[in-house]
Amino acid sequence: MIIPIRCFSCGKPLAQLWEEYIERVKKGEDRKKVFDDLGLERYCCRAVMLGHVELIEEAAQFKKF
């Protein structure tokens, strides 16, 4: 799925933070520190980012012609 544009609960914009979040986590940084640096203080926003699974490549395999 595509990263949600806004948090489902509070409405804070999240999509612009996704790329930096993924890059920093892949480098081995602690997720809590990354969230704090990005300004994600609410549990609802953190849950949206943690719960997101990137499935766009798998879904694209089944497109209709």
JOCOR-V875481 format. One record per residue. N is the residue number from 1. RES is the residue in three letters. PSI is psi as a letter, one per 40 degrees, with the letter a starting at -180 (* if undefined). Layout:
# JOCOR-V875481
[[N & RES & PSI] [N & RES & PSI]]
This chain:
# JOCOR-V875481
[[1 & MET & i] [2 & ILE & i] [3 & ILE & h] [4 & PRO & i] [5 & ILE & d] [6 & ARG & i] [7 & CYS & h] [8 & PHE & d] [9 & SER & d] [10 & CYS & e] [11 & GLY & e] [12 & LYS & h] [13 & PRO & h] [14 & LEU & d] [15 & ALA & d] [16 & GLN & e] [17 & LEU & e] [18 & TRP & d] [19 & GLU & d] [20 & GLU & d] [21 & TYR & d] [22 & ILE & d] [23 & GLU & d] [24 & ARG & d] [25 & VAL & d] [26 & LYS & d] [27 & LYS & e] [28 & GLY & e] [29 & GLU & i] [30 & ASP & h] [31 & ARG & d] [32 & LYS & d] [33 & LYS & d] [34 & VAL & d] [35 & PHE & d] [36 & ASP & d] [37 & ASP & d] [38 & LEU & e] [39 & GLY & e] [40 & LEU & g] [41 & GLU & d] [42 & ARG & i] [43 & TYR & d] [44 & CYS & d] [45 & CYS & d] [46 & ARG & d] [47 & ALA & d] [48 & VAL & d] [49 & MET & d] [50 & LEU & d] [51 & GLY & e] [52 & HIS & h] [53 & VAL & h] [54 & GLU & h] [55 & LEU & e] [56 & ILE & d] [57 & GLU & d] [58 & GLU & d] [59 & ALA & d] [60 & ALA & d] [61 & GLN & d] [62 & PHE & f] [63 & LYS & i] [64 & LYS & i] [65 & PHE & *]]
